[in-house]
Structures are given as structure tokens and as C-alpha cells.
Amino acid sequence: MTKSGISKKITGRATLLAATAGAALCASGGAAAAQACVADPATVIAAAPTAAMTQTPLPDALAEKLDVAVRDALGKAAAPGFIVGVRTPEGHWSGAWGVADPATGAPMEVGMHTRIGSITKTFTGTLLMQLVEAGKISLDDRIETYVPGVPNGDKITLRHLANMTSGVSSYTRAEPFLEVFLEHPQVVYKPEQLLAFAIPDSPVFEPGEAFDYSNTNTVLLGMVIEQVTGMPIGDALKTMVFDKLGLKNTVWPGDSTEIPEPFPQGFTLQGNAATPENPSNATHWNPSWGWTAGEMISNLDDLLTYGRALGTGQGLLGEEAQEVRLTSFPEPMGYGIGMGCTGGWVGHTGELPGYNTTLFYNTAHDITVVVQGNSDIRSGDCADEDVLPDNPTDVSCSSPASRIFDAVSVALGHPFSMTPAE
């Protein structure tokens, strides 16, 4: 593919290679508002989990309403299959729809592992806040203290990196990176190599002056975490998050292309070999390019457990540290320390070629929702972006898991809206 062809393939796609999900949350961030995105952080932090969240099915009427919402949205979402789960104080609900492997017709099943993309950023942000809470670092530390050679490194703070206001360009927009990745998705990258792709295009603005969703920010935070903890990032995640929450099916794959069984096949239009008529199977593409910005793997139960801990801080952070995190969003919606917030929903979406995931926690009603899809192909009115041949044009452009999550949020009576209230 020519350079112009690569450019055409990525133009207009905010989510390309970034698992950008939080990017949409903060496009309007920073606007003045009378009310914070999380209305009452203290109540959120203190909310006690109920036994029903994991032991009692939701009432039949609500379960049917959720099932209908998912089924109505399936035809407008460009993925072979989905897994969806909900936990509320009154009970839990989950299900799977579609196929895990179109070649064999194997069904999608609850419990399957998928790549979770930029939801990884929330884990990195959690490690960062744990180190802040322990007094080992400060959000006001300059990145040059840990990683030399970053343009404006004497002015960029760890907070700037965490909330995407550093001005460091994303390596996933760098043409030299894209030329290699789109043609050779099995290449293994080290974080220093990823940073090197971003340096020539940085800074894109002065620290704190604007928002720009950059994977480089979270890679830099991962480099800091490794230095401060003295552990490889996978070990830090296991010790500081997985073990604390009992996450048995959440994996840091490192350089491995393997996914724990069971898992669905994942499909994408990214890469030079893909066409709308014949998407590429990206199941075993190497995830190392995502590093602490996007390479983790998990399943539904682990994500539901983690999603509530992310929102409340329980099991991960003390009250003061969690309050800092829940008040870190530009108002009334925006991107804070490794996660986004809109309408009281905090969390992230995640995308790696072949997979799309949403994880959100409703801080007003103690509800956790997770959606996993085995495609990252968007659908709807997506301008000149590549879409599938049977693409619906009567709906707005959306990633697969996001479309299903939106429908579920409406069925729950707490719509996830990207438009702030007047």
C-alpha cells in the first residue's frame, strides 16, 4: 500500500490502533459546568457491595428488557458475536449472542477471553495512583525525572500524561510506525521503540493547554511504574491489582500472541490485507505495540469485578486517593486519571484489532456494565471510513461494543449520553 493509501485507511478514524475509547469521552471535556461528572464521590467510595450482585439473577422482567435491547442492537453492530454482563445492587445478568468463529459456527459464550485494548489504561492509572498513595511518586513529578529525552519533559507532569494533556504525540499516528504495523502486525515492540516513534512529532502543544488522546502518554507512565516498583509491568499488575481483586482470568500477555482458552476469533479492517468484503482475522496479531496503553486480556466476570473496584476504589485505593481520581475529570464530562467520565458513568472502552470492549460503572446507581465484541469494525454513518458491505447507514457511527453498551444503558434506565445536560 502506498503512503497515501495508509493515510486514507486511517483518516477519520479516532479509534485506529489506539483503542481510543476514552477519546470520545473527553472531546468536550473542560467545558464549564455547575455539576461535576461524579456528583457525590464520598457516597460512591463508601457504597457497600451487595451479595445479590454476584448471587442473585436480576428480575425476569428486567432481564428480558436487557435481552431485547441487545438483540435489537445486534443488526446494527459490526461484530460476529457479543458477551454482555450487568451487576446492580439488586442482582446480576449476563449473556452471549452470535458466533465466536464464523468458520465453524461455534457460538459466543460467557467466560471467553478477549483482548481489552485501552481498558488497560485504567489499570495503568490505578498503579499510578497506588504509587502516589504510597508516597513513592507525585502526580506533579516531571517525566524527565524518569524518562530523559521527552520534548518538554521538564514541564510535563505525570498528571498531564494520565489525563492526556501532555502534548506528547501518539506513536500510533506516526507514519513510520503505521507503515510497519499495517504490513507486519506480528512485529514485537519494546516501550522505548514506541516512544521513539512519537518523539519527532512532539510536542503538539504545551503541557496542559489542550487534550489529545495519545497512547504514548500511558506508555510513559508504564515506564515510570517499572522504574519505581522495580518490577516488570506484568508483575506489578499481578501483585498490585490482579491478586488484590482475585482476578484469575486477566492476563498481561507481554510479547506472546496467545490468548487463554476459551476465546473467540477476532476480525478487523485494519492492516493492509483487509477489505470490507474480507476482514482480516487478527486473533493472534502481536499485542506488544499496545503495551501499558492497550495489550491486556480478560473475561466477563473479572471485568465486572474490576469495573466496580475502578469506580469505588474498593480493594485498590484508599478513600483520599479515590476521591482524587473521581474528581479528576474536566466538567461536566472528560478524561481524568486513566479513565473517562460522562453522565456519572466512569470507565473506558478498549480496542485492539479484532476486539472491542466497553467497561463502565455508574457512580449514581452502583451499576457495572461490560460488553465484549469480537470485532473492532465500526458501523453506521462513518463518512469515508471502511465499513462492511451490509453497513446500516441510518444510525450514527459506532464501534461494536459501544453500540451494544448504549442500548443496555437505555434499558437500565440510565442512558449513556455523550451530550452534557444543559
Secondary structure, DSSP 8 states (H G I E B T S, - for coil): --HHHHHHHHTT-TTTTT--THHHHHTTTT---SS-SSS-HHHHHH----THHHHSB--HHHHHHHHHHHHHHHTTS--SEEEEEEEETTEEEEEEEEEEETTTTEE--TT--EE-GGGHHHHHHHHHHHHHHTTS--TT-BGGGTSTT-TTTTT-BHHHHHTT-S----GGG-HHHHHHHHH-TT----HHHHHHHHGGG--SS-TTSS----HHHHHHHHHHHHHHH-S-HHHHHIIIIIHHHT-SS-B--TT-----SS----EES-STT-BTTB-EE-TTS--TTTHHHH--EE-HHHHHHHHHHHHH-TTT--HHHHHHHHT-S-SSSEE-SS-EEETTEEEEEEEETBEEEEEEEETTTTEEEEEEESB---BSB-TTS---TT--SSSB-B-HHHHHHHHHHHHTT----SS---
